[in-house]
Amino acid sequence: MRYQFEMTLRRAEGALVRVLGTTERRGFRPVSFEGDAHADSDHWNLRMTVEGDRAAIALQGQLAKLYDCLSVEVSPCR
C-alpha cells in the first residue's frame, strides 16, 4: 500500500537522513520525496510517498518522535 506523509521539520543537519533512515528501518520504501523551505523561518515542508505492507500509523509515530520533526500527517494514496 502507498501512503503520503506531510511533515514539518527543523532545518537541522542530518534531519533528512534521520527521516529516511527511520522510514527504511520501519519497513517502508520511499517512492518520492519533495520539499521546500519556509522563506521566513528555519523549517522545511516535506512530502514523502512510501510503499509498505505495515500500517502507516507505526511509521507516523516513529517519525513524530524524531527531535527535528515538528509535525507529521499521513494519508493513503489514491
N, C-alpha and C positions, 0 to 999 in steps of 0.2 A: 504494500500500500504506500502511496505517496502522501507526504504531509508538507505543509508550508509553515515555516517559523518566521515570525516577525519579532525582531529583537532591538533593543536599545542598549548599546554598550558604551562604556567609557573608552575614550581613545587612549589606551594604555599599551605599552609594549607587551606583545605576546597575547593580547586579548583574542585575536582571531585564531591563533594557533590553539588556544585553550578551547574555544568553541568547536573547532574542527576535531580536535583530539577527543573531546568528550563525546561528540557525535559518533565518531567511529568506534570508540570503546564501548558504547551502548548498543552497538549492532546496527547502526543506520549508515547508509551510504549517501553522501552528499551528491546531489544531481545538479543543482545550480546554486550559485552564491552571488548575491548582488548587494551593494551597499553604497551609502553616501554619508558625508559628514554634515552635521548641523553647522551652518555658517557662523552662528553666534555662540557656540558652546564647544565643549570638549567631548561630545557624544557622537556616536555613529548610529545610523539606522541600518539594520541588516536584514535582508530577506534571504532565507535559505530553504531550498526544497530538498527533501531527503526521501529515500526509499527504505522500507524496513518491514519486517514481519511482526515486530513488537508494538505494543501500544505507545502512541506518541506521548502520552502523559508521563511515561517513565523518563523520556528524554527531556521533556519540558521541565520536570522537577530538578533534574541534574543541571541543566543549563541555568536555571534560576539560582542555583547555589553558587555559581561562579561569582567571584568578587566583582568583576568588571561588568557583569550583566545586570542592568537596571530594570529591565522588563522583558518578558518573553510571552508571546501568544502563539498558539498553534491552531491550524485548521486543516482539514483534509483537502487534498487537491481534487478537483473535479475532472 
